[in-house]
């Protein structure tokens, strides 16, 4: 996933869900960007695989990798 694809995904898929209703009460408005979001006591980081070492130095408890396939 490229940086642009990551930003597009966050802006068009995730942000609209987190901006309304119940979910809007969970997001810390002071810590909410395209690269990271604070949801309750957790921080959600978005990184791209287009750069080697993009997740180095991030203190995490859980990692989820998504593979983007093109046909």
C-alpha positions as CSV (number, residue, x, y, z in Angstrom):
1,X,0.0,0.0,0.0
2,X,1.4,3.4,-0.9
3,X,1.1,6.5,1.2
4,X,-1.6,7.9,-1.0
5,X,-3.6,4.7,-0.8
6,X,-3.3,4.7,2.9
7,X,-4.5,8.3,3.2
8,X,-7.4,7.7,0.8
9,X,-8.5,4.7,2.8
10,X,-8.5,6.6,6.1
11,X,-10.3,9.6,4.6
12,X,-12.9,7.8,2.6
13,X,-13.6,4.6,4.6
14,X,-12.6,5.1,8.3
15,X,-13.0,8.8,9.0
16,X,-16.7,8.9,7.9
17,X,-17.5,6.0,10.4
18,X,-15.6,7.6,13.3
19,X,-17.2,11.0,12.8
20,X,-20.8,10.2,13.5
21,X,-22.9,8.6,16.1
22,X,-21.5,6.5,18.9
23,X,-18.1,6.2,17.4
24,X,-17.6,9.9,17.4
25,X,-17.6,9.8,21.3
26,X,-14.7,7.4,21.3
27,X,-12.2,9.3,19.3
28,X,-9.9,11.9,21.0
29,X,-10.3,15.0,18.8
30,X,-6.9,16.4,19.9
31,X,-5.1,13.2,18.7
32,X,-6.8,12.4,15.4
33,X,-4.9,12.5,12.1
34,X,-4.5,10.5,8.9
35,X,-1.5,8.6,10.4
36,X,-2.8,8.0,13.9
37,X,-5.9,8.1,16.0
38,X,-6.5,7.8,19.7
39,X,-9.6,5.7,20.5
40,X,-10.4,5.5,24.2
41,X,-7.1,4.4,25.8
42,X,-5.6,3.0,22.6
43,X,-3.7,4.5,19.7
44,X,-4.3,3.3,16.1
45,X,-1.3,3.8,13.8
46,X,-1.5,3.7,10.0
47,X,1.7,2.9,8.1
48,X,2.5,2.1,4.5
49,X,4.6,-0.9,3.4
50,X,6.1,1.2,0.6
51,X,9.0,2.2,2.8
52,X,11.3,-0.3,4.6
53,X,11.2,0.1,8.3
54,X,8.0,2.1,8.4
55,X,6.9,0.4,11.6
56,X,10.3,0.5,13.3
57,X,10.2,2.3,16.7
58,X,6.5,2.0,17.2
59,X,5.6,0.5,20.6
60,X,2.6,-1.8,19.9
61,X,0.7,-4.6,21.5
62,X,-1.0,-5.8,18.3
63,X,-0.1,-5.7,14.6
64,X,-2.4,-6.2,11.7
65,X,-0.9,-6.4,8.1
66,X,-3.1,-5.9,5.1
67,X,-2.0,-7.0,1.7
68,X,-3.3,-5.0,-1.3
69,X,-3.6,-7.2,-4.4
70,X,-3.9,-5.8,-7.9
71,X,-5.1,-7.8,-10.8
